[in-house]
Amino acid sequence: MTQQKKYGLRVIEAEGTWTAQVTRRMTARKTVVSKSQKGFATEAEANEWGNKALQQIVENLMVRNERRAKQRNERNEALAAKETAAQEWRDAHGDNEADDDEDEIYIKQD
């Protein structure tokens, strides 16, 4: 299995002008254009715009990933605190899950 970059830059010449495209790999076989700009006079201008756009996309992804990681950690901590409080309440009130298993069913035999 080959490792390819998630985002890339493609520069195309058409009819005397240059087009810069920021591409994204959706699947192993499918690539889509995330951002595009037409009308550059030179290939260097198209590359410059494409690199800036690509860097901006990657920076936005990093910020979003950090924000989501922070939210995930807060959610996990809140869930753990809630579970700890529930367990303390069960211990204080003697309401254990093991009590449910002790219920016996008596069957009358003839």
Secondary structure as the mmCIF struct_conf table of DSSP 4:
data_model
#
loop_
_struct_conf.conf_type_id
_struct_conf.id
_struct_conf.beg_label_comp_id
_struct_conf.beg_label_asym_id
_struct_conf.beg_label_seq_id
_struct_conf.end_label_comp_id
_struct_conf.end_label_asym_id
_struct_conf.end_label_seq_id
BEND BEND1 LYS A 6 LYS A 6
STRN STRN1 TYR A 7 ALA A 14
TURN_TY1_P TURN_TY1_P1 GLU A 15 GLY A 16
STRN STRN2 THR A 17 ARG A 25
BEND BEND2 MET A 26 ARG A 29
STRN STRN3 THR A 31 PHE A 40
BEND BEND3 ALA A 41 THR A 42
HELX_RH_AL_P HELX_RH_AL_P1 GLU A 43 HIS A 93
TURN_TY1_P TURN_TY1_P2 GLY A 94 GLY A 94
TURN_TY1_P TURN_TY1_P3 GLU A 97 GLU A 97
HELX_RH_AL_P HELX_RH_AL_P2 ALA A 98 ASP A 101
TURN_TY1_P TURN_TY1_P4 GLU A 102 GLU A 102
#
